[in-house]
């Protein structure tokens, strides 16, 4: 019997798919919709399993946890990057770590849902309407405004294209961005300081690493105009949390829209929940039916290939 644990299946999409039928008959799959953060409880849950399928970075797999799972043979993450897995420690213990494909558009689409919600105050207006109010605020025009992108990879480029369709001027910066790459996407490459000074909306689209940790900090937020907004659908640690909270509470920026947090699921006492002028979503940038179907189908292919001694999508 080859036992597989599908963890952090919050909304239940994994358990509802048909792809699991393609596993060998002597396989068994267990689905866990709840998140376990306590190490002892997590070890107890995962100890019986040969393989674990992790949904993105919801559950970290550091070296000390891996050392307590001697039966683990295969660790699959949705996506081909996962900063929460100690890959070297896994390899040292003989654990194969592999990944899956993910669709490029869901996070870009959520970015625009957040930008539009900020610009047209849809959340506040709906709440006012339900409370008996009518037209309590005035929205912003996207056409003619400036969008500043931190990162111009696959996601950033998609966001840029939509911004141009709205009639926005689009600027971009990243540590490796060339003027040729920016021009190919129809974007103007600028230095970081200029981007924060000019943008009406700053949106983050770089991967998290030690190099991008606190990339958006107090100096960058200080450059933003009082009427400008920050959007982060990438990783929480890219934005300095304390600096952002201070900027929001002191009204030094107009607001922020966030889909990512230092601790997830977000604790009830997280100070961002009481910060003014914010739109918050529970890390749903990638959470679409199409993405779940693709990722879990690829995970099944990884398991079958692993059991057959064939190449997997190894990280």
N, C-alpha and C positions, 0 to 999 in steps of 0.2 A: 504494500500500500504506500503510495506517494501522496503525502498530505500537504495541502496548500492552504495558507491563510491569506485572505483578502482583508486587509485592515483599513480602518478609517473610511469605510464605505458609507459616509455620513447620510447621503440622500437615498441610498439603496439602489443606485443604477447598476452596480456591478452584479448584484444578486439577480437582477431582472433580465440579464442578457442570456442569449442562447449559446454564446461562444464556448462555454464550459463543457458542452456536450462533445467537443472535439478532443478533450483530454482522454488519455487511455482509460479503459474501464477500471483498472486497479488504482485510480486516482480518487482522492476525496478533497472537496473544496469546502472551506468554512468561511462565512462572511461575518465581519464584525463592524457594525455601524457606529459603535461608540469609540471615542478616543480615549486611550489609556496613557497617562503621562507618568504614573508611578512606575519606577523601574522594576520593583519586585512583582507588581501585578502584570507588567508587560512580559517579563521573563516567564512567569507562570502560564500566561496565555500562549506564548509562541513556542515554548519548549517542545511541544509534541510535533511540530511541523517541519517538513523537509524544505519547503519553499514559502517565502513570504512575498506578497505583492503589495508594495507601499504606494499609496496615492500621493504623488509629488513629495513634498517635504513635511507632511503632516506629522509624521513620527520620525525623530532622529534615530540613527543607528551608529552611535559612537563605538569606539573600540571596546569599552567596558561592557556594553550590552552584547556585542557580538561574541565576546569571550564567554558569556553565560548561555549561549545558544549553540552547544556543541553539535546538535543534530541538524542545524541549518546548512543546506547545501546550495541553495539558489535564492538570491535576493533580487527581486525585480522592482524597479521604480518606473512609474509612468513618466515619460519624457526621457531624454538622453542626458540630462544633467540633474544632479541632486547633491547639493552642498551639505545635506544633513546625513549623508552616508560616508563613513570613513572607509573609502574604497580600498586603501592600502591594507588596513587592518583586516578587512574581509578577505582579501586575497591571501594574506598571510595565514589565515585560518582555513584556506581551501574553499572559501565560499565564492561562487561565481556571481558577479553583479552585472546585471544587464538592464536595458531600458526598452522603451517603446517609442513609437512615433506619437506626436501630438499635432493637432491642426494649428495653423498659424494665425487664424482669424479671430477666435473667440475673445482673446484678451484685448485685441485691438478694438473689437466691437464694444466691449465693456468700457474701455477708455472713453469712447465717444458717448456712451450712455451717461457717464459721469460728467464729462465736459458739458454736455447739453443740459444736464440737471443743474450744474452750477450756473450756467449762463442764463437759463430761463426760470430758475428757482422752482422747479416742478415739485420737489418735495414739500417746500414751505407753502407753496400755493395750494397744493392738495390738502395739507393739514388745515390751512386757513379755511378752505372751502367747506371741509367736513365740520368745522367748528362754527360755521355760519358766516364766514367772511367772504369777501369778493374783491379780487384784484388788489392785494395788499402790497405788492412790490413791482418793480420795473426790471425787466430782463435786459440782457446785453446782446448786442449784435455780434455774431461770429464773423460775418462778412466784413472785411476791412480790419479785423483785429489780428494780433500776432500770436502764433503758436510756437512755443519753444520746446524742442525735443531733446532730451538727454538720452542719446543713443539713437542710431539710425540703422539697426539691423532689420530682420524680417518684420518684427512687430512695429518698430519705429517707422519703417518705410510705409507700412499699411496705414498707420495713423496719419502720416504726412500726406498721403494721397487723398484721404478723406478730408483733411484740413483744407487742401487746395480746392477740392470740390465745393467746400463751403465758402470759398472766396477769401480764405485767410492767407496771410503772409506766413510762411513756414521757415523757421530757423532751426538749426540743429548743431549740436556739439557732442563729441565724445572724445575720449583720450586717443583714439586711433582714427578718427574720422578725417578722410581726405576731401579736398574740394571736388575731386572727380566723382567720388561716391555720392556726395551731396547733390551735385549737378545732375547725375544720372537719375535721381529721384525727384528732381525739380525743386530742391531745397537749397537754401543759402547756408553755407557753413560759416559759423562765427566762433569767437572764443567764448569761454564759459561765462565770463563776466558780462559780456555784451548780451548774451542770451537772457540772463536773469534780469538785466536792466530793461530790455525791450519787450519781453514776452508778456502777453495778457494771461496766457495759460502756459504753465510749464508742466510737461508730462515726462515721467521717468520710464525709460525702456532699455536699461542696461542690466546685464547679469550681475548678481551679487558675487563679490570676491573681496579679498582683503584690500584690493586696489579701489573698489567702489564703496567700501564701508564708509558711511557718513559723507558720501560724495556731495550731498545736499545738506549743508550745515548752516550754522549761524551766519557766516560771511555771505553765503549765497542768498539766503533768505533776506538778509539786510539789503541786498541789491534790488529785490523785487519792489515794484510799485505797490502802494496801498490798495490799488484796485485789482491786483493780479491774483491768480489762483494757482495752487499746486495740485497735481494729480499723480498718484503713485499706485500703479497696478503691477509693479515689478517685485521688489522685496523690501520689507520694512526697514532693514538695517541700512539701506542706501540713503535714507533720510534720517538725520539726527532728530530723534524723537523729542528731546527736551527743547531743542532750538525751535522746532515746529510748534510745539505747545505754547512756547513763549510768544512766538510771532502771531499766533491765532488769538491768544488771550489779550495781547496788547494791540490788536487790530492793525498790525504792521503789514499784513497781507489780507486780502478780501476773504479768503477761505481755502479749504482743501477738500479733496475727495480721495479717499483711501480704500483700497481693497486688501491690504496686507498689514500685518501687525507683528510685533516682536514675539508675542505668545499667541498661539492659535490652538483651539478656539479662544477667542478673546476673553480674558477674565472680567467679571462683573465690575471690578474696581479699576479697570484700565482708565487712566485720566483722559484718554482721547474721547471717551464716551460722553464726557461733559464739556468738551472743548467747543467753543462757539463756531458757527459758520462752517460746519463740516457735513459732508455726505459720506456715510460709511457703509460698505458692503462686506459680507463675510467671506472674503477670498473666493469669489466666484468667477474670476476672470477666465479660467479654463473650464469651468463646470458647465459644459453643455452635453447634450445627449450624443452628438456626433463625436466629441472628444472622448467621452467615456467608452463608447463603442469601439473606436479605433484603438485606444490604449489597452483595454482589456483583451481585445481580440489579438493584439500583438503579444500581450503577456502569455496568452495560451500558446501562441506559436513559439515563444521563447521556451516555455516548459517542454513542449513536445520535442523541440530541437535539442534541448539539454538532455532529455531522457534518451534520445536517439544517438547521442554523441556527436551531434552536428553543430555547426557554428551558431552562436546566439548573438543578439545585439549587445555585445559586451561593452561596458563603460570603460 
